[in-house]
Amino acid sequence: MSQFTKQEKVRFQHVDYAGIVFYPRFLEMLNCLVEDWFEEALDRPFSKMHETNGIPTVDLKIQFKNAARLGEILTKKLWVKELKNSSILCGFQFVNESENTALEGEVTLVNVAFSPERNGIKAEPFSDEMKEKIKIYLNS
């Protein structure tokens, strides 16, 4: 199974008073994983993409399995479950150093184009070149 993988240390900024990751911080970590995947694996950095396009999340399913604690190193994994004309269904999993899953789920991303006035967006098909890069991570 081909996956995009990154590690992230749980920092003080991520945790609540109990010293465990506050759930919205997991969403930020997920967004960082998606952003890194687009830049490092798909050669489509957000800094360039967002001049004309975007890749918003339109559906998100998460199951929180185990607490992640201050100081732990999380391995964040992302793969493609389904590639459509203008959307991607990705699976993801964050595991700690003991291989316990902290969270897992699915995120649907849609490729969109901005209107020239930047006051609207609409779905836009991925280019053939982008589809080929995404297919490397497809695990059906």
N, C-alpha and C positions, 0 to 999 in steps of 0.2 A: 504494500500500500504506500503510494507516494504521498508524503505530507510535507507541508511547510512547517518548520519548527523553530521556535525562538525561546530563549530563557529570560525570565524576569525575576529579580529579587523583590520580595515583598518588603516595602519600605514603610516608614512611619506614616507617610502621606496616604498610604492605602488602608490603614487600619482604624478601627473604632476604639473606644475606651477599653474593650476587652482584649485588644491586641490581635484581633482577627480581621481579615479583609472585609471592609464594608461593601455590601453587594454592588453599589453603583461603580465602585472602583474596578470590579471585575469587568464591567461593560467598557470602561475606558481601556483596560488591558486588552480586551478583545478588539476594540477599534484600532489600537496600536498594532496588533497582530495583523489585521487586515491591511492596514496602511503599509506595514513592512513587507507583506506578501506582494502587494502591488508594485512597490518600488524595487525590491530585491529580486523577486522571482519572475515578475511579469514585465519588468522594465517600463512601468507606467506610474511614476511617482505622483503623489497627490498634488505636489507643487505645480506640475505641468498639466495634469489632467484637469484640475479645477479651473483652468483658464477657459475651458469650453464645455467640460463634462463633469459628471459626478457619479458616485456609486453608492447611493443611499441604501440603508438597511430598511427593508419593507416588512420583514417578518423575523421574529427572534424567539427562539424557544431555549430555555435554560433550565437545567436541573443542578441545584447546589447539592453536592454529595458530601463533602467534608470541609471543615474550616481550613483556611490557609492563614498561617500565622506570621507575625513579624519576623523577618530574617530568613524565612524559607526561600528556596529557589524553586520557582514554578517553571515547568516545561510546558509551553503552549504549542498545541498542534492544530493545524488546519488542513482540511482536504476538501475536495469538490465531490459532492454526492450527485449533482445533476447540473448540466450545462444546457441552458436554453438559448434562444436567439439573443435575448437582451438581459437575461438574468442568470444568476448562479446560486445554487443551494449548496452551502458549505456546512460540513460538520466540524466541530471543534471540541477539544478536550484540554484541560489544564491539569497536570499531575504534579505532585510534590516529589521531593527527593526519595521518599519511601515508596514511590509508585502508586500512592493513593490519589484517586481522582478528586480534585477539589470541585470542579464543575465540568459539565459537558452540555452540548446542545447543537442547535442548527441555526444558521443565519442565512437569510435570503437577501442578496444584493442585486440591485437593478442598475444597469448602465443607462445613464440619462444624458441628454444634451440640454444645455441651457439655451433659452431663447436669446436672440441678439440683445434684447433690452435687459436680460437677466431677471426677468419678472415671471418666468415660468420654466418648467422642465417637461420633457417627455421622454419616454423610453426610446432607446436607440440601439440597434443591433450591434453586437461586438464585431470588430473586423475579423476577417479570416485569420490574420496573423495573431490577434489576441486570443481567439478560440484555440489555436494550436498551443499557445503557451499555457492556457488554462487547463487544457486536456491532460497535461503532464500530471496534474494533481487529481484527476478524475478517478474515483474509486466507486464503481457502481455495484 
